[in-house]
Amino acid sequence: MRVRSVNIGDGDVLLVPGDLHFDAHDPAAVALMLRVARAFRVNTVALVGDTFESAGVSRHGRPGRKFRFGHGTVRAEREAAEPYLSAMEAMVLHNRGAPGGLHVLTGNHEAWWAGVQDEYPGLEDTPWFELYDDLFDGWHVHAEYTALRFGPLLVCHGHRLRGSLSKYSAAAVLANYPGQNTIYGHTHRVDSCITPSYRFGSPVLHGAWGIGHLKDPVEEMKETYHGGLAERHRQGFALVFFHEVDHELRFQVEQAVIDRAPGGAVYCIVGGVLFS
């Protein structure tokens, strides 16, 4: 991975949604995440990758029934994503008071576009995000091999992260990157591992956090190739709070797990507050 540093400072609040997978997303779960983000005055967003399902530009598990009635097309994905991305843009602009703070990582699903480009070289100069017209105007879109460093924290999709698909994902990632703090998606699992150590007599914490996904869980279970894995998956996202302590930037990760009440309504508990 190539690491790009992003300015972050005291009092900033970063939202990292789980893999969104438009237009296979769960509208209720994404709307709930936005309510939480507004409540905690999020002023920076990093989409972790697999923002789109992208099945229509890949040979990877592409049953034709997905495209009936206009689903699964590039236009359908754009129309599904637009109201949520617009809401994130408005929230960040309001809380920052200035443009900026909007980042998009390229996941393995968006990277499937490269296969189309290989087959049709005339598309080589058309990046995947241009398929969606002006949807990402105002966002900084980062290449597939890129991870973002927000001070002491690295945010990446996870497909290039060693150990991310291991049985004990977060522990494996932390073991492979022992001096690093890492938030990642890709696995669709919510997981964490934090290891305290000492450096020159002072305690130091390093950790790894898998933040889940925001795909429709029922539809995910129906999938031919990955449906059997869906029972281990959880919907979720992360809020990261940054504060300066003795002239050093510190952070706290709040993993938000989206669950369902007996009646089926989504809810999550963040910072001791129930959101539903």
N, C-alpha and C positions, 0 to 999 in steps of 0.2 A: 504494500500500500504506500501511496504517496500521501504525506500528511500536510495539510494546509491549515495554518493558524487563523483563527477568527477572533476579533476583538470581543472581549467580554469583561464585565467589570462588576464592582460592588453594587449589589441590589438587583442585578439582572436575574430574570427568570426565564429559563429555556424550556420549551416544550419539544419533546421528541415523540411523535406518534409511533405506535407500532405499524408494521407494514399495512398500508391502506388498501391496496389491490382494487382500485376503482376499475370497472364498475361492478366488481364482485364484493364490494364493501358492505358493512352492516350500518345502515343509516342511523339506527338508534344509538349504537355504540359511538360512532363518530360525533354525533350531536352531543352526547353526554360528555365526551372528552372536551369539546369546545366550551361547554358550560363550566367545567372545572378550570380550564385554562383562563377564562375570563375572570373567574372568582379570585385567582391567584395572580392576576395582572401580568400574564406572560408578555414579554416584549421581544422574544427571539424564538424562532421556530426552525428546527432542522428536520425535514422529512428524511427518514432514514433509508429510503430506497424501497423498491417494489411498490411505488406509489400507484402503479397501474398493473393490472393483470397481464396485459400485453399478449394474450393468447393468440390474437389475430395476426401477429407478426412473428410467430414462432411455430416450429414443427413439434414443439415439446408439449405432448398431451393436448392435442387440439381436436376433440370430438366436434363434429359439425353442429350438433344440437345447441352448442353455446351461442351460436350466431343467429338463431331463429329470433324473429321479432325484434331485430336490431340490437341485441345484446352482444357485448364482447367486441364491438367494432371500435375503431379509434374515436369516431364521433360520439359513440355512447359513453366511452370512458371520459372524454372531455366534458360532456354534459353532466355526468355524475360527479366529477371532481370540482367543477367550477364554483358551486355555491359554498362548498367547504373551504376551498383555497381562498376565495374572496373574503370569507369570514375571518380566516387567519390573517390575511393582509390587513384588513380593517382593524383587527384587535392589536396587532403589532404596531401599526402606524399610530393608533390612539395612545398606546402605552409608552412608545418611544418619543412621540412628538416629532419624528423625523423619519424619512425613508430609511430602509435597511433592515437587517435582522431576519431576512428570509433566505433559507438555504435548502437546496434539494440535492440529495445524494442519488447516484445512479445505482440501482440494484441489479441483480442478475436478470430480473424480468424485463426491465427496460433495455438491458444489454443484448437481449435476443434480437433487437433491431439490427445488430451487426451482421447476423446471418442473412438477413434480407439484402443488406448492402454488399455482402460477398457475392451473392447471386446476381445482383443488379448493380454494377459499379457506378451507374449514373446517379445513384443515391448516396454515394460516398460522402458528399459534402452536405448532406442533410442529417443533422443530429436528431436523435429520437424526440427531443422535446419540441422540435419544430413541427412534428406531426399534430400537435395540439394547439396550433395557431398561436394566439397571444396569451395563452393560459398562464405562462410563467414570466410574463412581463413584470419586472420588479423583483424577481427571485434570482438568486445566484445558483445556477445549475453546475454541479461538480461532476467530473468524469468518473467512470465506473471504478477506477483504481484508487480513488481519492477517499481519505478519511479526514475529518475535521477535528482540529484541536481547539477546544474552548478552555483556555488556561490549563488547569491540571487534569482536564478530562478529554478523552478521545471519543468521538461519535463516528460510527461506521456502519455499513449495512450488515456485514458479518459473513458474507460468502467468501471473502478473502482472509478471514480471521481464523488462524489455526486453532482447532479444538472446538469451534462453535457448534458443530453438529455431533459432538460427542454425547454419550449418555448423560454425563454430568457436565453440561455445557459451560456454565459460568466458571466452575472450578477448573475445567480444562483450559479455558481462555486465560484465566488468571495465572495458571501454571506456565503457560506459554509466553505470557507477557507479565512477569511478576512485578515489575516496577511501574506498571501502567494502570490507569483507571479507564475502563472501557464500557461504553454503552453501545449495544448493537441490537439489530433485528434479525431478519432472515430465518431464524429457527422456528418462529411462531410460538416459542415457549417463554414463559415468565420465569426467570431464574436469577439468582444472585449468589455471589461468593465474595466475602471481604476478609482479607488477611492482615492482621496487625503485625508490624515488625518494628525494629529499632534502628535508627540511623544516627550515629554520633551521640547516642544517649537519649534521643528524643523519639517518641512513638510516631510511626508513620503508617497510615492506612492506605492500602491499595485494594481495588475491587473490580468486579466485572458484573454487568447487569444486562440480562436479556429482557426485552420489554414487550414481547408478544406481538400480536397482530390485531387488525381491525376488520378482518374479512368476515363475511357472513358464515358463522360456524356451522349452520345446517347445510349450506351449499358445499362447504369444505368437506364435510363428512361424506357427501355423495360422490366426491371425485374418484375417478377410476384408479388413479395411480397413488394418490396420497391420502385418500379418505381414511385408511386404516391408522394413519398417524395422528389424525385430528383430535383424538381423545386426550392426547398429551399436550395439546395446544391451549393457550389462554389468550383472551383478548386483553389488551392493555396498552399503556403508554407511560412515559416518564416526565416528571417535572424536575428540573435541576435548579436549585437556589444557590446563587453565588454571593459570597460576602468576604470582605477584606478583614483579616484578623492579624493584628500586629504587622501591618504592611505586607501581608501575604494573602493571596486570593485562595479562599477555601470554598468548598461546595458541599451540598447535601442532595442526594438523589432520593426522590420520592417515587417509588414504583406504584403505579395505579393499576390495579387489577379490576377489570370489569366483570361483574357477575350478574346473575339473574335471580330475581325473587321467585317464589313458588308460582306466581301468576305469569311469569315470563318477562316482566319489565326489567330493564337493565338498571344497575346501580353500581356505585363504587364508593369507597370510603377513603378520603384523602385528607391528611392533616387532621384526622379525627372528625371530619365533617362528612355527613352522608349526602351524596349527590344521586339523584334519581330522575 
